[in-house]
Amino acid sequence: MGNQTEAAVAPTVAVGVCLLKGEKVLLGRRRCSLGYSTFSLPGGHLELGESFEECAARELKEETGLDIDKKRMEFLTARTNELLLEGGKPCQYASVCMRAVMEHGDGEPQNVEPKLCDGWDWYEWDNLPKPLFRPLHNAVLAGFNPFRA
Ligand SMILES: Nc1nc2c([nH]c(=O)n2[C@H]2C[C@H](O)[C@@H](COP(=O)(O)OP(=O)(O)OP(=O)(O)O)O2)c(=O)[nH]1
C-alpha cells in the first residue's frame, strides 16, 4: 500500500493477492489517501521487468513480512480496471488477482507498513468487512470468489 501522490497519470498495472488460510482471506484496512479506511487485499504496482508472480510475492513480503515463493502464486480469472478519483488526482488501475494458499510453517502476517495499513486479519469470504476497497468491492459484486476461481 502506498502514497497516491506517486500514481502515474496513465493507467498502471497492479496485482492483488488473495492469500487464503482455510476458509479465510487476508485483508487489511488502508490508511493511504486512495481508498482510505477501506479493506483491501495486499498488493501493489507491477514494476519494470517483473512477472505477475514476482510482483505478488514481493508485495506480500513488503506489506506482511510473509515469504511466499512466487511459484506458489496462481492466477485467478478476476481482473479489474478501475478509474479511482478520490485520491487527489484521477488514476486508473488495471489489476490481476493472484492466489496463494497458506501452508504450515508460513508464519503469521505482520503489519510491516503501519503508516499505510491498520493491520492484517483473516476474514470469511461470506462475511467480508465493509467497506471494501473499490476494485475488490466491484470484483465481489461481479461474482469473484477466490475459493472457487
Ligand atoms: N492493494 C491492492 N491494490 C490494488 C488492488 N487492485 C487494484 O487495482 N489495486 C491498485 C490500486 C492501488 O492504489 C494500487 C497499488 O496498491 P497499493 O496502493 O495498495 O500498493 P503500493 O502503493 O504499496 O504499491 P507500490 O507503490 O508499493 O507498488 O493498486 C488490490 O486488490 N489490492
PDBQT file of the ligand as one rigid body, heavy atoms in Angstrom, charges set to zero:
ROOT
HETATM    1  N1  LIG A 201      -3.508  -3.422  -2.598  1.00  0.00    +0.000 N 
HETATM    2  C1  LIG A 201      -4.255  -3.558  -3.698  1.00  0.00    +0.000 A 
HETATM    3  N2  LIG A 201      -4.159  -2.637  -4.674  1.00  0.00    +0.000 NA
HETATM    4  C2  LIG A 201      -4.933  -2.807  -5.764  1.00  0.00    +0.000 A 
HETATM    5  C3  LIG A 201      -5.820  -3.885  -5.906  1.00  0.00    +0.000 A 
HETATM    6  N3  LIG A 201      -6.470  -3.767  -7.088  1.00  0.00    +0.000 N 
HETATM    7  C4  LIG A 201      -6.024  -2.647  -7.664  1.00  0.00    +0.000 A 
HETATM    8  O1  LIG A 201      -6.383  -2.173  -8.730  1.00  0.00    +0.000 OA
HETATM    9  N4  LIG A 201      -5.082  -2.065  -6.869  1.00  0.00    +0.000 N 
HETATM   10  C5  LIG A 201      -4.396  -0.846  -7.241  1.00  0.00    +0.000 C 
HETATM   11  C6  LIG A 201      -4.888   0.352  -6.500  1.00  0.00    +0.000 C 
HETATM   12  C7  LIG A 201      -3.774   0.675  -5.579  1.00  0.00    +0.000 C 
HETATM   13  O2  LIG A 201      -3.656   2.023  -5.240  1.00  0.00    +0.000 OA
HETATM   14  C8  LIG A 201      -2.585   0.215  -6.383  1.00  0.00    +0.000 C 
HETATM   15  C9  LIG A 201      -1.361  -0.007  -5.610  1.00  0.00    +0.000 C 
HETATM   16  O3  LIG A 201      -1.680  -0.713  -4.475  1.00  0.00    +0.000 OA
HETATM   17  P1  LIG A 201      -1.348  -0.104  -3.053  1.00  0.00    +0.000 P 
HETATM   18  O4  LIG A 201      -1.646   1.335  -3.026  1.00  0.00    +0.000 OA
HETATM   19  O5  LIG A 201      -2.031  -0.954  -2.052  1.00  0.00    +0.000 OA
HETATM   20  O6  LIG A 201       0.169  -0.513  -3.013  1.00  0.00    +0.000 OA
HETATM   21  P2  LIG A 201       1.539   0.246  -3.066  1.00  0.00    +0.000 P 
HETATM   22  O7  LIG A 201       1.358   1.701  -3.227  1.00  0.00    +0.000 OA
HETATM   23  O8  LIG A 201       2.286  -0.331  -1.941  1.00  0.00    +0.000 OA
HETATM   24  O9  LIG A 201       2.206  -0.286  -4.319  1.00  0.00    +0.000 OA
HETATM   25  P3  LIG A 201       3.705   0.043  -4.606  1.00  0.00    +0.000 P 
HETATM   26  O10 LIG A 201       3.779   1.533  -4.760  1.00  0.00    +0.000 OA
HETATM   27  O11 LIG A 201       4.440  -0.466  -3.400  1.00  0.00    +0.000 OA
HETATM   28  O12 LIG A 201       3.931  -0.717  -5.830  1.00  0.00    +0.000 OA
HETATM   29  O13 LIG A 201      -3.038  -0.991  -6.963  1.00  0.00    +0.000 OA
HETATM   30  C10 LIG A 201      -5.907  -4.834  -4.858  1.00  0.00    +0.000 A 
HETATM   31  O14 LIG A 201      -6.652  -5.810  -4.926  1.00  0.00    +0.000 OA
HETATM   32  N5  LIG A 201      -5.100  -4.635  -3.764  1.00  0.00    +0.000 N 
ENDROOT
TORSDOF 0
